[in-house]
Amino acid sequence: MMGTNDIKYFAYVRKSSESKKRQMLSIPRQKDDIRERFSDLDIEFIEEERSAFKYQNRPEFTSMLKRIERGERTGLIAWHPNRLSRNEKDAGEITYGVRHGTIEDLRFCAYTFDNSPEGIMMLQFALSQSQYESASKSPFVKSGLAKKARMGHPPYQPIIGYQSKAGRETGDKEWEPDPVRFSLVQEMWEMMLSGRNAPPQILKIATDEWRLRTPRHKSIGGKAMARSAIYRMFTDPTYTGRFEYPKGSGKWHKGAYPPIITWDEFERVQLILGRKGKPRPKKHTFAYRGPILCGECGCGVTAEQKIHIVCSACKRKFSGISKTECPGCNTDVSEMKSPTIRKYILYHCTKNKEPCSQGSINQQDLEEQISSVLQTIEIPPEFKEWVLGYLKRQNHEEFKNQGLVAKNQQRDHTTCVKRLDGLIDMRANGELTSQEFTNRKTALAREKARLEALLDGGNGRTDSWVEIAENVLSFAERARSEFENGDLETKRSIFASLGSNLSLIDNRVSIQADHLLFPLGPVARTAKTVHESLRTKKEPSTTREMGLLYDQRPSMLRARETVRTMITSLYPSFKLIEFT
C-alpha cells in the first residue's frame, strides 16, 4: 500500500431529503469538519441529498464507487459510517472494497476505523447499526401514528381552519380552531350549503373581501387558496369531526377537535357539487360483499349504496343519486331548508344465473344478525383465563413427557442410522446380495424417515396448541364487542373468520353449523349461565376466586374439557383475527 500522502481521496458528504429539523448535520458542516480534520490530504468532495435507506438510490454514490474501482482515487472519507450506507448492499460494497484493497484507506471524523480484520468487523457492526436504525423506525412511527388517530388526533398537518396546539412536542400535537381562519371557513361552508354560490365565487369572496390566506409555514403558505384547494376542502369529510386514517383504509376515527359541519350537511354539499360541477365518481368499499352466496340460486351477493332524500317542502321521498330536485314540487335540493338525507347500503343476489325471488337486506340489519351469531360464542373473560390456566398446566406436563418421548425417538433414530451404515459395509464386503441390500435399505430408510418426522413434529407442538387456544378463546371473548365498535376492516376480518360457507336467504344470514368455532356455542352458554349464577350468589373479588368456584361445578369442568378437545383438533394450523 502506498503512503497516505500519495493517496487521493473522495470525501462523501450526504444528507437525506428530509426536513432540516431532522437532519444530523448539514453538508456545509460536514465539509468544514472534514477539511479541518484532514487538511493535509488531496480531497475531492462528492455531495448528495438522497436517502441511503434504499439500494441504488444515490447516483453520485454509485458513480463514486465506480471511479474508485477504476483507480481514479483510492481513499474514502466520510463524517460517519451512516453517511456512507444505511442498507446492506451498499455496506457490503464498502467493506468488500476495503478487504480487497480497492479502497486503500478509509477515514471518518466521528468514528475511528482501524484497517485490520477486527477493525473491518467493527465497521460492519457500525454500518449494520445504521441500517437497523433506519429499518426499525418505520413500524414504531406507524404504530405511534395509529395510536394518535385512535385518540382522535389526525396524525398529519391541520387542514385550513385548524391549527396545532402550541407548546406541544412535534409528533404529539393536537388540533384546535385557528382563531383567524376557523370562522371564515365556517362561513364558506354555510355559503356552499345555501346553494346560491359556486365554489369559485366563494373563493373569490374569501380571497378579495375577507383577505383569507393559507397559514404560513416557514418558506410556504401565506398565499390565497388555489381553486383546486377549495374543491378539496368541500369534499373533505374531516370537517365533520370524523377522519379516515390511513387514507383509503376504511378506518374512521372520531376527532377530538370541534367540527365545522355535520355529516348530513357534508352529504348535502356533495349533492350540490355533483349538480354544480362535473360528477365525481365515488369508490365504495363494502365489508360483506364476496364471501356470501345466495341461499336460493347460489349466485354471489353484491351490495349497492342508496341515498334517499325527503323533501322539506312536500315531504316526498326520492333518490339522491339520480335526482337533484324533488319530483313532487320541483324544489332543488340546494334550496330546501332542512331536507332529510338518509344513506343505506343494501345487499342482494346478483341474479346472474336464473330468476331469483330473494330481496335485499340493509347492512344495519345484516350486522345485527352477525352480532347475534357472535354472541352465541361469547365467553366471560374470567372463564377464558381459567381455561387458559388449565391448558398451560397441561402443556407443561406434556412438555415434560415429550422430552422423554423425544429422547427415546432420538435413540431409535441413532440406532437406525448405525444400521444403515452397517448395511453399506456389509454390501461392500460382499455379505449381502444386491437384492438383499436394496430390500433392507428401503425398510431402514422408511423407518429413518418416520422417526425424523416424529422428531420434527414434536418441536414446538406444545407451544403451538396453547397459542391456538389463546387465539380462539380471545376471539370468543372479544369478537362481538370488537365487531360492534370496530372499523370496516375489523368487521370484515371478524365476519370472514366465521367460515367460507356463508349464505343469505329470506333476509337471514346462514352460517354452516359445522364450522370449527361452533363447538364453542354450548360451552359459551354453560359458561355464561354458571358465571351469572355465581355472581348472583357471591361477588368474587378476583379472577382466581372465580376460577376456584368454577372448579366446583361439574358442568364447567366438562365445558373446559370440550375446549381442550376442540383445540387439539384444530392443531397444527388454525388462525383467527388477533385483537390489539
Secondary structure by P-SEA (a helix, b strand, c coil): ccccccbbbbbbbbbcccccccccccaaaaaaaaaaaccccbbbbbbbccccccccccaaaaaaaaaaaaccccbbbccccccccccaaaaaaaaaaaaaccccbbbbccbbbbccaaaaaaaaaaaaaaaaaaaaaaaaaaaaaaaaaaaccccccccccccccccccccccccccccccaaaaaaaaaaaaaccccaaaaaaaaccccccccccccccccccccaaaaaaaaacccccccccccccccbbbbbcccccccaaaaaaaaaaaaaaccbbbbbbbbcccccccccccccbbbbbbbbbbbbcccbbbbbccccccccccccccccccbbbbbbbbbbbbccccccccbbbbbaaaaaaaaaaaaaaacccaaaaaaaaaaaaaaaaaaaaaaaaaaaaaaaaaaaaaaaaaaaaaaaaaccccaaaaaaaaaaaaaaaaaaaaaaaaacaaaaaaaaaaaaaaaaaacaaaaaacccaaaaaaaaaaccccccccccccccccccccccaaaaaaaaaaaaaaaaaacccccaaaaaaaaaacaaaaaaaaaaaaaaaaacccccccccc
